[in-house]
């Protein structure tokens, strides 16, 4: 009996591992004709390649993939998380240190949100940590206009539907009232677009500050706005089950100045 399973890995997975893009984004790049295999342009991601195949992206051969790495980044307010912005606004990638390799964000923080954003050089790590099945709790410190009670926030703890979008139960703690504003600590596991802002608005609270303080086991701690810190390889290994590869000692890097 013969094994008809194709050898190697899917081409989109190979591109993701090389840090080109996430697997889904790589599939779009393939369909756009930006990838060749052994000198032939391909248009479908339904292809497996091995180490002996010659793959190019935009005419350039793929670099040898680095081991998966993760960085903590304190995103300031006013920066877009996407690589490009159709409105010409500054993105986080405009502000990262020049010494950083090509990286992708794991999830997003909207323009007016701040705090911990994870970055990685590996599209597979990005995909894995963004999957709802990963189930990592993301914690936020939230300031909102209003004076809620436990009864007010009870719908958030049960799970709420807003304009046809269902949000899973949130961990909500009322920390303190400060004048017309209240401080809350909120934990979510899905991370849908503008989830906290929309859910709080549905119960009569208007968010005026939103700071992410943790993403699963990774903590913002005292990392200052605009700063980047690489996660130690042993921590990456412990948390993600990835193979440990010796790397230079991580250092904090200040953002690039204009």
QUIWO-V106358 format. One record per pair of residues at least 6 apart in sequence whose C-alpha atoms are under 7 Angstrom apart, sorted by the first residue. I is the first residue (numbers start at 1). J is the second residue. D is the distance in whole Angstrom. If there is no record, write none. Layout:
i=I j=J d=D
i=I j=J d=D
This chain:
i=6 j=48 d=7
i=7 j=48 d=7
i=7 j=50 d=7
i=8 j=48 d=6
i=8 j=49 d=5
i=8 j=50 d=4
i=9 j=48 d=5
i=9 j=49 d=6
i=9 j=50 d=7
i=10 j=46 d=7
i=10 j=47 d=6
i=10 j=48 d=4
i=10 j=49 d=6
i=11 j=45 d=6
i=11 j=47 d=6
i=11 j=48 d=6
i=11 j=49 d=6
i=12 j=23 d=5
i=12 j=26 d=5
i=12 j=27 d=6
i=12 j=45 d=6
i=13 j=23 d=6
i=15 j=21 d=7
i=15 j=26 d=6
i=16 j=22 d=5
i=16 j=23 d=5
i=16 j=26 d=7
i=16 j=122 d=6
i=16 j=123 d=4
i=16 j=124 d=6
i=17 j=65 d=6
i=17 j=122 d=5
i=17 j=123 d=6
i=17 j=124 d=6
i=18 j=62 d=7
i=18 j=63 d=7
i=18 j=64 d=7
i=18 j=65 d=5
i=18 j=122 d=7
i=19 j=102 d=7
i=19 j=103 d=7
i=19 j=121 d=5
i=19 j=122 d=5
i=19 j=123 d=6
i=21 j=123 d=6
i=22 j=123 d=4
i=22 j=124 d=7
i=22 j=126 d=7
i=22 j=127 d=7
i=23 j=123 d=6
i=27 j=45 d=6
i=30 j=42 d=7
i=30 j=43 d=5
i=30 j=44 d=6
i=30 j=45 d=6
i=31 j=43 d=4
i=31 j=44 d=6
i=32 j=43 d=7
i=33 j=41 d=6
i=33 j=42 d=6
i=33 j=43 d=6
i=34 j=57 d=6
i=34 j=58 d=5
i=35 j=41 d=6
i=35 j=42 d=6
i=35 j=56 d=6
i=35 j=57 d=5
i=35 j=58 d=6
i=36 j=42 d=6
i=36 j=55 d=6
i=36 j=56 d=5
i=36 j=57 d=7
i=37 j=53 d=7
i=37 j=54 d=6
i=37 j=55 d=5
i=37 j=56 d=7
i=38 j=53 d=6
i=38 j=54 d=5
i=38 j=55 d=6
i=55 j=61 d=6
i=55 j=62 d=6
i=56 j=62 d=6
i=67 j=245 d=7
i=68 j=121 d=6
i=68 j=122 d=5
i=69 j=120 d=6
i=69 j=121 d=6
i=70 j=118 d=7
i=70 j=119 d=6
i=70 j=120 d=5
i=70 j=230 d=6
i=70 j=231 d=6
i=71 j=118 d=6
i=71 j=119 d=5
i=71 j=120 d=6
i=71 j=228 d=7
i=71 j=229 d=6
i=71 j=230 d=4
i=71 j=231 d=5
i=72 j=116 d=7
i=72 j=117 d=6
i=72 j=118 d=5
i=72 j=119 d=6
i=72 j=228 d=6
i=72 j=229 d=5
i=72 j=230 d=6
i=72 j=231 d=7
i=73 j=116 d=6
i=73 j=117 d=5
i=73 j=118 d=6
i=73 j=226 d=7
i=73 j=227 d=6
i=73 j=228 d=5
i=73 j=229 d=7
i=74 j=115 d=5
i=74 j=116 d=5
i=74 j=117 d=6
i=74 j=223 d=6
i=74 j=224 d=6
i=74 j=225 d=5
i=74 j=226 d=5
i=74 j=227 d=6
i=74 j=228 d=7
i=75 j=114 d=5
i=75 j=115 d=5
i=75 j=116 d=6
i=75 j=117 d=6
i=75 j=225 d=6
i=75 j=226 d=6
i=76 j=114 d=5
i=76 j=115 d=7
i=76 j=225 d=5
i=76 j=226 d=6
i=77 j=111 d=6
i=77 j=112 d=5
i=77 j=113 d=6
i=77 j=114 d=5
i=78 j=111 d=5
i=78 j=112 d=6
i=79 j=90 d=6
i=79 j=91 d=5
i=79 j=92 d=6
i=79 j=111 d=5
i=80 j=89 d=7
i=80 j=90 d=6
i=80 j=91 d=4
i=80 j=92 d=6
i=80 j=110 d=7
i=80 j=111 d=5
i=81 j=91 d=6
i=81 j=92 d=6
i=81 j=108 d=6
i=81 j=109 d=6
i=81 j=110 d=7
i=82 j=91 d=7
i=83 j=91 d=7
i=83 j=93 d=6
i=84 j=91 d=7
i=95 j=255 d=6
i=95 j=256 d=6
i=96 j=255 d=5
i=96 j=256 d=6
i=97 j=253 d=7
i=97 j=254 d=7
i=97 j=255 d=5
i=97 j=256 d=5
i=98 j=256 d=7
i=102 j=121 d=6
i=103 j=119 d=6
i=103 j=120 d=5
i=103 j=121 d=4
i=104 j=119 d=5
i=104 j=120 d=5
i=104 j=121 d=6
i=105 j=118 d=6
i=105 j=119 d=4
i=105 j=120 d=6
i=106 j=118 d=5
i=106 j=119 d=6
i=106 j=126 d=5
i=106 j=129 d=7
i=106 j=130 d=6
i=107 j=130 d=6
i=113 j=210 d=5
i=113 j=211 d=6
i=114 j=210 d=6
i=114 j=211 d=5
i=114 j=212 d=6
i=115 j=211 d=5
i=115 j=212 d=5
i=115 j=213 d=6
i=115 j=220 d=7
i=116 j=212 d=5
i=116 j=213 d=6
i=116 j=214 d=6
i=116 j=220 d=5
i=120 j=126 d=7
i=132 j=190 d=6
i=135 j=189 d=5
i=136 j=189 d=6
i=136 j=215 d=7
i=136 j=216 d=5
i=137 j=187 d=6
i=137 j=188 d=6
i=137 j=189 d=5
i=137 j=215 d=6
i=137 j=216 d=5
i=138 j=187 d=5
i=138 j=188 d=5
i=138 j=189 d=6
i=138 j=214 d=6
i=138 j=215 d=4
i=138 j=216 d=6
i=139 j=185 d=7
i=139 j=186 d=6
i=139 j=187 d=4
i=139 j=188 d=7
i=139 j=212 d=6
i=139 j=213 d=6
i=139 j=214 d=5
i=139 j=215 d=7
i=140 j=185 d=6
i=140 j=186 d=5
i=140 j=187 d=6
i=140 j=210 d=7
i=140 j=211 d=5
i=140 j=212 d=4
i=140 j=213 d=5
i=141 j=184 d=6
i=141 j=185 d=5
i=141 j=186 d=7
i=141 j=210 d=6
i=141 j=211 d=5
i=141 j=212 d=6
i=141 j=213 d=7
i=142 j=183 d=6
i=142 j=184 d=5
i=142 j=185 d=6
i=142 j=207 d=7
i=142 j=209 d=6
i=142 j=210 d=5
i=142 j=211 d=6
i=143 j=181 d=6
i=143 j=182 d=6
i=143 j=183 d=5
i=143 j=184 d=6
i=143 j=207 d=6
i=143 j=208 d=6
i=143 j=209 d=5
i=143 j=210 d=7
i=144 j=181 d=5
i=144 j=182 d=5
i=144 j=183 d=7
i=144 j=205 d=6
i=144 j=206 d=5
i=144 j=207 d=4
i=144 j=208 d=5
i=144 j=209 d=7
i=145 j=180 d=6
i=145 j=181 d=4
i=145 j=182 d=6
i=145 j=205 d=6
i=145 j=206 d=5
i=145 j=207 d=6
i=146 j=180 d=6
i=146 j=181 d=5
i=146 j=182 d=6
i=146 j=205 d=5
i=147 j=177 d=7
i=147 j=181 d=7
i=147 j=182 d=6
i=152 j=203 d=7
i=156 j=169 d=6
i=156 j=170 d=6
i=157 j=169 d=5
i=157 j=170 d=5
i=157 j=171 d=6
i=157 j=172 d=7
i=158 j=169 d=5
i=159 j=167 d=6
i=159 j=168 d=5
i=159 j=169 d=4
i=159 j=170 d=7
i=160 j=166 d=6
i=160 j=167 d=5
i=160 j=168 d=7
i=161 j=167 d=6
i=162 j=199 d=7
i=162 j=202 d=7
i=170 j=186 d=7
i=170 j=187 d=6
i=170 j=188 d=5
i=171 j=186 d=5
i=171 j=187 d=5
i=171 j=188 d=7
i=172 j=184 d=7
i=172 j=185 d=6
i=172 j=186 d=5
i=172 j=187 d=7
i=173 j=184 d=6
i=173 j=185 d=5
i=173 j=186 d=6
i=174 j=183 d=6
i=174 j=184 d=5
i=174 j=185 d=7
i=175 j=183 d=5
i=175 j=184 d=5
i=175 j=185 d=7
i=176 j=182 d=6
i=176 j=183 d=5
i=177 j=183 d=6
i=197 j=207 d=6
i=200 j=206 d=7
i=213 j=219 d=6
i=213 j=220 d=5
i=214 j=220 d=6
i=226 j=254 d=7
i=226 j=255 d=5
i=227 j=252 d=7
i=227 j=253 d=6
i=227 j=254 d=5
i=227 j=255 d=6
i=228 j=252 d=6
i=228 j=253 d=6
i=228 j=254 d=7
i=229 j=250 d=7
i=229 j=251 d=6
i=229 j=252 d=5
i=229 j=253 d=7
i=230 j=250 d=5
i=230 j=251 d=7
i=232 j=250 d=7
i=233 j=244 d=6
i=233 j=245 d=7
i=234 j=244 d=6
i=236 j=242 d=7
i=237 j=243 d=6
i=237 j=244 d=6
